Amino acid sequence: MKIERGVALGRYTTLGAGGQARAFARPTTVEDVERALAWAVERKLPIVTIGLGSNLLVADEGVDALVLKLGGELISAEVRADLLIAGGGAPNAVCLHRARAAGLGAFEFACAIPGTAGGGVRMNAGAYGSDWSEILRRALVVDERGARWLTPTELGLSYRRSALEPGQVVARVEFRLEPRDPDEIKARVAELQALRKAAQPTNKRTFGSVFKNPQHALTAGLMLEACGLKGHRIGGAQISPRHANFIENADGARAVDAVALMAEARRRAHEEYGVELEHEVQFVGPLTLPPCGR
Ligand SMILES: Cc1cc2nc3c(=O)[nH]c(=O)nc-3n(C[C@H](O)[C@H](O)[C@H](O)COP(=O)(O)OP(=O)(O)OC[C@H]3O[C@@H](n4cnc5c(N)ncnc54)[C@H](O)[C@@H]3O)c2cc1C
């Protein structure tokens, strides 16, 4: 496995912004992942695993870490009985396709989530009343101590959260699904995709929801809309005119533009509603948000 230097990460993210990785590797087997982790530990380099970069904001100055992008057998998916067995880097679209072809349902909600099986475990991704914790049987997690299977409880899955740490790589995922007519699955997917298209920007570069929904009557999107932030622009980044909890790359956005918009959104939500919005998007590299009050 080759370790590459200075790989630009923007093209591995759905936003299309961000600097370089100090080191970059594409492990294709669990053994490769173990070797990559040992290499990084020896050099005291942090690890960042990326999936399809659909919930990532990468710092413009890049990241001083070994970035792993899974490949080979770690991006494939197959069905065995009622189990969908996927590599940690398998795109949700591939998983959904395999499940539907085998007449297995319960993964339809993921048609709206443009990430991977492993990224979904890390984020406990979810939509339309379901999430990874509902269908996950177990995940093979590799860290510097080796590889072991963890259950959803051991993974500590809750709303857009898991207990996984950056040095822990989800190499394989097993989902337990249920028999369903492929035509019924197809119809449900079409219905969910139409709902998504009507409510969110689907033809723009974004990183999905910026903030988690707060414990409040208003969702983050409605709160930011009520603060008058739809269409607000800083540099090349813009709060989506369609849905205020999305930031679009309007024109050559930099991470710093997105962070400035996030800071402004948090400041306004705090001022108007006394709520401290927590970001859902994952930061890679030296990015921070100022406290809400400033
Ligand atoms: C248009 C759009 C719509 C979206 N809609 C939804 C939605 O409805 N619901 C929802 O939950 N999310 C949504 N998202 C966000 C995103 O798709 C999910 O969070 C997704 O699960 C991220 O997967 P990923 O593989 O792209 O992970 P990345 O964005 O690459 O990474 C996200 C986090 O997971 C970690 N990670 C990734 N892969 C692994 C791995 N194999 N092992 C360990 N850690 C890993 C990363 O280090 C990072 O911390 C949306 C995003 C977009 C762009």
PDBQT file of the ligand as one rigid body, heavy atoms in Angstrom, charges set to zero:
ROOT
HETATM    1  C1  LIG A 301     -27.073  16.382   0.063  1.00  0.00    +0.000 C 
HETATM    2  C2  LIG A 301     -26.778  15.705   1.385  1.00  0.00    +0.000 A 
HETATM    3  C3  LIG A 301     -27.828  15.162   2.123  1.00  0.00    +0.000 A 
HETATM    4  C4  LIG A 301     -27.574  14.537   3.353  1.00  0.00    +0.000 A 
HETATM    5  N1  LIG A 301     -28.620  14.023   4.047  1.00  0.00    +0.000 NA
HETATM    6  C5  LIG A 301     -28.388  13.377   5.210  1.00  0.00    +0.000 A 
HETATM    7  C6  LIG A 301     -29.465  12.782   5.942  1.00  0.00    +0.000 A 
HETATM    8  O1  LIG A 301     -30.615  12.813   5.557  1.00  0.00    +0.000 OA
HETATM    9  N2  LIG A 301     -29.167  12.160   7.117  1.00  0.00    +0.000 N 
HETATM   10  C7  LIG A 301     -27.895  12.077   7.592  1.00  0.00    +0.000 A 
HETATM   11  O2  LIG A 301     -27.683  11.471   8.657  1.00  0.00    +0.000 OA
HETATM   12  N3  LIG A 301     -26.859  12.632   6.914  1.00  0.00    +0.000 NA
HETATM   13  C8  LIG A 301     -27.061  13.259   5.745  1.00  0.00    +0.000 A 
HETATM   14  N4  LIG A 301     -26.015  13.828   5.069  1.00  0.00    +0.000 N 
HETATM   15  C9  LIG A 301     -24.667  13.794   5.650  1.00  0.00    +0.000 C 
HETATM   16  C10 LIG A 301     -23.829  12.573   5.265  1.00  0.00    +0.000 C 
HETATM   17  O3  LIG A 301     -24.241  12.037   4.011  1.00  0.00    +0.000 OA
HETATM   18  C11 LIG A 301     -23.869  11.476   6.343  1.00  0.00    +0.000 C 
HETATM   19  O4  LIG A 301     -23.396  11.928   7.577  1.00  0.00    +0.000 OA
HETATM   20  C12 LIG A 301     -23.041  10.260   5.900  1.00  0.00    +0.000 C 
HETATM   21  O5  LIG A 301     -23.299   9.185   6.775  1.00  0.00    +0.000 OA
HETATM   22  C13 LIG A 301     -21.539  10.550   5.898  1.00  0.00    +0.000 C 
HETATM   23  O6  LIG A 301     -20.934   9.452   5.277  1.00  0.00    +0.000 OA
HETATM   24  P1  LIG A 301     -19.548   9.594   4.503  1.00  0.00    +0.000 P 
HETATM   25  O7  LIG A 301     -19.131   8.234   4.141  1.00  0.00    +0.000 OA
HETATM   26  O8  LIG A 301     -19.644  10.561   3.388  1.00  0.00    +0.000 OA
HETATM   27  O9  LIG A 301     -18.622  10.148   5.665  1.00  0.00    +0.000 OA
HETATM   28  P2  LIG A 301     -17.649  11.403   5.616  1.00  0.00    +0.000 P 
HETATM   29  O10 LIG A 301     -18.444  12.634   5.377  1.00  0.00    +0.000 OA
HETATM   30  O11 LIG A 301     -16.510  11.121   4.703  1.00  0.00    +0.000 OA
HETATM   31  O12 LIG A 301     -17.154  11.396   7.140  1.00  0.00    +0.000 OA
HETATM   32  C14 LIG A 301     -18.055  11.736   8.169  1.00  0.00    +0.000 C 
HETATM   33  C15 LIG A 301     -17.438  11.274   9.507  1.00  0.00    +0.000 C 
HETATM   34  O13 LIG A 301     -17.344   9.855   9.517  1.00  0.00    +0.000 OA
HETATM   35  C16 LIG A 301     -15.993   9.441   9.666  1.00  0.00    +0.000 C 
HETATM   36  N5  LIG A 301     -15.840   8.242   8.848  1.00  0.00    +0.000 N 
HETATM   37  C17 LIG A 301     -16.147   8.108   7.526  1.00  0.00    +0.000 A 
HETATM   38  N6  LIG A 301     -15.924   6.839   7.135  1.00  0.00    +0.000 NA
HETATM   39  C18 LIG A 301     -15.466   6.170   8.229  1.00  0.00    +0.000 A 
HETATM   40  C19 LIG A 301     -15.051   4.824   8.464  1.00  0.00    +0.000 A 
HETATM   41  N7  LIG A 301     -15.061   3.895   7.505  1.00  0.00    +0.000 N 
HETATM   42  N8  LIG A 301     -14.618   4.505   9.712  1.00  0.00    +0.000 NA
HETATM   43  C20 LIG A 301     -14.603   5.418  10.707  1.00  0.00    +0.000 A 
HETATM   44  N9  LIG A 301     -14.978   6.708  10.538  1.00  0.00    +0.000 NA
HETATM   45  C21 LIG A 301     -15.406   7.067   9.305  1.00  0.00    +0.000 A 
HETATM   46  C22 LIG A 301     -15.165  10.631   9.225  1.00  0.00    +0.000 C 
HETATM   47  O14 LIG A 301     -13.878  10.626   9.801  1.00  0.00    +0.000 OA
HETATM   48  C23 LIG A 301     -16.011  11.791   9.715  1.00  0.00    +0.000 C 
HETATM   49  O15 LIG A 301     -15.822  11.983  11.101  1.00  0.00    +0.000 OA
HETATM   50  C24 LIG A 301     -26.244  14.453   3.834  1.00  0.00    +0.000 A 
HETATM   51  C25 LIG A 301     -25.189  14.985   3.080  1.00  0.00    +0.000 A 
HETATM   52  C26 LIG A 301     -25.451  15.605   1.862  1.00  0.00    +0.000 A 
HETATM   53  C27 LIG A 301     -24.299  16.171   1.073  1.00  0.00    +0.000 C 
ENDROOT
TORSDOF 0
